[in-house]
Amino acid sequence: MKGEKTMIDMNEIISNVTLTKVCSVSPDNESKKEGIHKVINVKVKFDGATLRGVFDKAVSSSVISWQNGVGRKGYDKLVNNQVVEIAFVAPASASPVDPMESIIASAKASGLTVEQYVIAELKRRQA
């Protein structure tokens, strides 16, 4: 119901949750500068993690970003043991890697043409 608050059990164990993030990997910084990289689809399985663990990780990243940005810039105005509230901002939904580049790389890795790969992937997902 609207306005009704529900308590969440932060110790709840997560099951059957997998999130995929596309990233690019280079063997070293020099290769990265030269544009040498591979597109990888990393699947993160959350099975067995607790909600508390996932939120702790998200909060940790937010706090580190705040420390290195606003906190450092405004250091002189901060008071020891001060409480600072910040809003959690979800990461941008757009992948840093072009989706088409990911498809082309996956097709090449599987030894198929892009067309063959896409058809095979569609069939696999419909099964």
matplotlib code that plots the C-alpha trace (Angstrom):
import matplotlib.pyplot as plt

x = [0.0, 1.1, 2.9, 3.3, 6.9, 8.3, 11.3, 14.0, 16.0, 19.5, 20.7, 18.6, 20.6, 20.4, 19.8, 19.4, 20.6, 23.2, 24.1, 26.2, 28.5, 30.4, 34.0, 37.1, 40.5, 43.9, 47.1, 48.8, 48.6, 50.6, 48.3, 45.3, 46.7, 47.1, 43.5, 44.4, 41.7, 39.2, 35.5, 34.5, 31.0, 31.5, 28.7, 28.6, 26.6, 25.2, 24.1, 25.0, 25.6, 23.5, 21.7, 23.9, 27.0, 25.7, 24.7, 28.0, 29.9, 27.7, 28.0, 31.8, 32.1, 29.9, 31.9, 35.2, 33.9, 32.8, 36.1, 38.2, 35.9, 33.7, 35.4, 38.9, 37.9, 36.0, 38.4, 39.0, 35.2, 34.8, 34.6, 36.0, 33.2, 30.8, 27.9, 27.5, 24.6, 25.0, 22.6, 23.3, 23.5, 23.2, 25.9, 24.9, 23.0, 24.9, 27.8, 31.2, 31.6, 29.6, 27.1, 27.8, 31.5, 30.7, 28.6, 31.3, 34.0, 31.8, 31.1, 34.8, 35.7, 33.2, 34.4, 31.1, 30.1, 28.1, 24.9, 25.5, 26.3, 23.2, 21.0, 22.6, 22.3, 18.6, 17.8, 19.7, 17.8, 14.5, 15.1]
y = [0.0, 3.5, 5.1, 1.8, 1.0, -2.5, -3.6, -5.3, -8.2, -7.1, -10.6, -12.2, -14.5, -13.7, -16.6, -16.9, -13.3, -12.7, -9.4, -8.9, -6.0, -5.5, -4.3, -4.0, -5.5, -4.6, -6.5, -3.2, 0.6, 0.8, -1.5, 0.4, 3.6, 1.8, 0.7, -3.0, -4.6, -7.4, -7.0, -9.3, -10.0, -10.4, -12.2, -11.5, -14.1, -12.9, -16.3, -16.7, -13.0, -11.0, -7.8, -6.2, -7.3, -5.8, -2.6, -2.3, -2.6, 0.1, 2.4, 1.9, 3.0, 6.1, 7.1, 6.7, 8.9, 11.5, 11.4, 11.9, 14.6, 16.8, 15.8, 16.6, 19.8, 21.0, 19.7, 23.0, 23.4, 19.9, 19.5, 16.3, 13.7, 15.8, 13.9, 14.4, 13.0, 12.1, 10.6, 7.2, 7.5, 4.4, 3.9, 5.0, 2.3, 2.9, 0.5, 2.1, -0.4, -0.1, -3.0, -3.6, -3.8, -6.4, -8.5, -8.3, -9.4, -12.2, -13.4, -13.3, -15.2, -17.9, -18.3, -17.2, -14.3, -11.6, -12.7, -16.4, -15.4, -13.2, -15.9, -18.5, -16.2, -15.5, -19.2, -19.9, -17.2, -18.4, -22.0]
z = [0.0, -0.7, 2.2, 4.0, 5.1, 5.0, 6.9, 4.8, 6.3, 5.5, 6.4, 3.7, 1.5, -2.2, -4.6, -8.4, -9.1, -11.8, -13.3, -16.5, -17.2, -20.4, -20.0, -22.0, -21.0, -22.2, -21.3, -20.1, -20.2, -23.4, -25.2, -23.9, -25.3, -28.7, -28.6, -28.1, -26.0, -25.8, -24.9, -22.1, -20.7, -16.9, -15.1, -11.4, -9.4, -6.1, -4.9, -1.2, -0.6, 1.8, 1.1, 3.7, 1.8, -1.5, 0.1, 2.1, -1.2, -2.9, 0.1, 0.2, -3.5, -2.8, 0.2, -1.6, -4.4, -1.9, 0.0, -3.2, -4.6, -2.4, 0.9, -0.3, -2.0, 1.1, 3.7, 5.4, 6.1, 7.6, 11.4, 13.0, 13.6, 11.4, 9.8, 6.1, 4.2, 0.5, -2.0, -3.6, -7.3, -9.3, -12.0, -15.5, -17.3, -20.5, -21.0, -21.6, -24.4, -27.6, -27.7, -31.4, -30.6, -28.0, -30.4, -33.1, -30.6, -29.3, -32.9, -33.7, -30.5, -31.4, -34.9, -36.5, -38.7, -36.9, -38.6, -37.6, -34.0, -33.6, -35.0, -32.7, -29.7, -30.4, -30.7, -27.5, -25.6, -26.9, -25.8]

ax = plt.figure().add_subplot(projection="3d")
ax.plot(x, y, z, "-o")
ax.set_aspect("equal")
plt.show()
